[in-house]
């Protein structure tokens, strides 16, 4: 399976949403009950959240593709293949508990799993963790997606990610593995555009976090 297959799955869900409007209706309810830390400045908060969710979803296959390309160029494909394969399968072979979510709401869940998996991948290796690959805006985007999915389900997803990462890379050997070649490849233009995408994702959808100083 390739990122293009994932994009086709997303396109099918968007067409279904255009007919039903189900996901937008859900976000109207979410918009009315957001915590005070999440501020939507747009005149139509639900539409802002909807556009954020769509862009967040569409970013997932592009992230998979970017990690795959950087790994191949750095000669570290074998190390990153389990992450890439797992992230892709969230869309192409979802677990039984996700099968009942088949619209954009389901793809938001799958995208969240993908983004959180990659975030944990970064955190579990010293080379990547000490780099500037992960922007704080990506973390904020994941926090917003967590909120839109809702608890306790989003917490269960986080637990499943922690277990998956432990199975793939939960060893001191992986943490101390020298992945500087990957970081060097990721700092090329291919990753820079993605960083810029993250940096502007919330802003262009009129969403901001109003947290106390020192918090994300």
LINJOVEN-V494724 format. One record per residue. N is the residue number from 0. RES is the residue in three letters. PHI is phi in whole degrees, -180 to 180 (NA if undefined). D_FIRST is the distance of its C-alpha to the first C-alpha in Angstrom with 1 decimal. Layout:
# LINJOVEN-V494724
n;res;phi;d_first
N;RES;PHI;D_FIRST
N;RES;PHI;D_FIRST
This chain:
# LINJOVEN-V494724
n;res;phi;d_first
0;UNK;NA;0.0
1;UNK;-121;3.8
2;UNK;-56;7.1
3;UNK;-63;8.1
4;UNK;-63;6.4
5;UNK;-63;8.1
6;UNK;-61;11.1
7;UNK;-67;11.4
8;UNK;-64;11.6
9;UNK;-64;14.2
10;UNK;-62;16.0
11;UNK;-62;16.5
12;UNK;-67;17.9
13;UNK;-66;20.2
14;UNK;-65;21.5
15;UNK;-65;22.3
16;UNK;-64;24.0
17;UNK;-61;26.0
18;UNK;-83;27.5
19;UNK;-101;28.2
20;UNK;69;28.8
21;UNK;-63;28.1
22;UNK;-68;26.4
23;UNK;-62;29.1
24;UNK;-62;31.7
25;UNK;-61;30.3
26;UNK;-72;30.5
27;UNK;-63;34.1
28;UNK;-68;35.0
29;UNK;-63;33.2
30;UNK;-62;34.9
31;UNK;-79;38.2
32;UNK;-130;37.7
33;UNK;-70;36.2
34;UNK;-66;37.9
35;UNK;-64;40.4
36;UNK;-73;38.3
37;UNK;-111;35.8
38;UNK;-115;37.5
39;UNK;-111;36.3
40;UNK;-88;38.7
41;UNK;-71;37.5
42;UNK;-71;39.7
43;UNK;-124;36.9
44;UNK;-53;35.3
45;UNK;-63;32.9
46;UNK;-67;31.6
47;UNK;-63;31.2
48;UNK;-66;29.2
49;UNK;-63;27.1
50;UNK;-66;26.3
51;UNK;-58;25.6
52;UNK;-61;23.1
53;UNK;-63;21.2
54;UNK;-66;21.2
55;UNK;-62;20.3
56;UNK;-65;17.2
57;UNK;-66;16.2
58;UNK;-72;16.8
59;UNK;-59;14.1
60;UNK;-65;11.0
61;UNK;-69;13.7
62;UNK;-65;14.7
63;UNK;-58;11.4
64;UNK;-63;11.4
65;UNK;-68;15.1
66;UNK;-63;15.0
67;UNK;-62;12.6
68;UNK;-64;15.0
69;UNK;-65;18.0
70;UNK;-64;17.1
71;UNK;-66;16.6
72;UNK;-67;19.8
73;UNK;-89;21.6
74;UNK;71;20.7
75;UNK;-122;19.4
76;UNK;-56;15.8
77;UNK;-60;16.6
78;UNK;-73;18.2
79;UNK;-96;15.5
80;UNK;-56;12.4
81;UNK;-60;13.3
82;UNK;-68;13.6
83;UNK;-63;10.3
84;UNK;-65;8.5
85;UNK;-64;11.0
86;UNK;-63;10.8
87;UNK;-67;7.2
88;UNK;-67;8.2
89;UNK;-56;11.3
90;UNK;-92;9.8
91;UNK;-88;7.6
92;UNK;-138;10.0
93;UNK;-64;13.1
94;UNK;-67;16.2
95;UNK;-58;19.1
96;UNK;-69;21.2
97;UNK;-99;18.8
98;UNK;-62;18.4
99;UNK;-77;21.8
100;UNK;-102;20.7
101;UNK;-116;18.8
102;UNK;-106;20.0
103;UNK;-65;20.1
104;UNK;-64;21.9
105;UNK;-69;18.9
106;UNK;-71;16.6
107;UNK;-63;19.3
108;UNK;-64;19.1
109;UNK;-65;15.4
110;UNK;-65;15.9
111;UNK;-62;19.0
112;UNK;-60;17.3
113;UNK;-62;14.8
114;UNK;-65;17.9
115;UNK;-70;20.1
116;UNK;-61;17.9
117;UNK;-67;18.0
118;UNK;-62;21.6
119;UNK;-71;22.5
120;UNK;-60;20.7
121;UNK;-61;23.1
122;UNK;-69;26.0
123;UNK;-97;25.6
124;UNK;-136;26.2
125;UNK;-62;29.5
126;UNK;-61;28.5
127;UNK;-74;26.0
128;UNK;-62;28.2
129;UNK;-84;31.2
130;UNK;-88;29.5
131;UNK;-108;29.3
132;UNK;-69;25.5
133;UNK;-98;25.5
134;UNK;-84;27.8
135;UNK;-61;29.9
136;UNK;-67;28.7
137;UNK;-66;25.1
138;UNK;-65;26.9
139;UNK;-64;28.9
140;UNK;-62;25.9
141;UNK;-65;24.5
142;UNK;-64;28.1
143;UNK;-67;28.2
144;UNK;-60;24.9
145;UNK;-56;26.4
146;UNK;-66;29.5
147;UNK;-69;27.8
148;UNK;-69;25.9
149;UNK;93;29.2
150;UNK;-93;30.7
151;UNK;-87;30.8
152;UNK;-61;27.1
153;UNK;-62;26.0
154;UNK;-67;27.9
155;UNK;-65;26.2
156;UNK;-64;22.8
157;UNK;-61;24.3
158;UNK;-63;25.5
159;UNK;-67;22.2
160;UNK;-65;20.8
161;UNK;-59;23.9
162;UNK;-67;23.3
163;UNK;-62;19.7
164;UNK;-65;20.9
165;UNK;-62;23.9
166;UNK;-71;21.8
167;UNK;-83;19.6
168;UNK;-143;22.4
169;UNK;-86;25.5
170;UNK;-132;27.9
171;UNK;-58;30.5
172;UNK;-61;29.0
173;UNK;-68;25.9
174;UNK;-60;28.0
175;UNK;-91;30.3
176;UNK;-62;27.7
177;UNK;-78;28.4
178;UNK;-111;25.4
179;UNK;-57;27.6
180;UNK;-58;25.7
181;UNK;-66;22.5
182;UNK;-60;24.9
183;UNK;-63;26.6
184;UNK;-67;23.4
185;UNK;-69;22.5
186;UNK;-84;26.0
187;UNK;-78;25.4
188;UNK;-58;25.1
189;UNK;-59;21.3
190;UNK;-85;22.0
191;UNK;-62;25.3
192;UNK;-66;24.1
193;UNK;-70;21.9
194;UNK;-61;25.0
195;UNK;-65;27.0
196;UNK;-61;24.6
197;UNK;-63;25.1
198;UNK;-61;28.8
199;UNK;-108;29.3
200;UNK;-60;27.0
201;UNK;-71;29.7
202;UNK;-60;32.5
203;UNK;-71;31.4
204;UNK;-105;30.9
205;UNK;61;34.4
206;UNK;-121;33.4
207;UNK;-146;35.1
208;UNK;-100;35.8
209;UNK;-111;39.5
210;UNK;-108;39.8
211;UNK;-65;42.7
212;UNK;-55;43.1
213;UNK;98;41.2
214;UNK;-106;38.4
215;UNK;-71;34.9
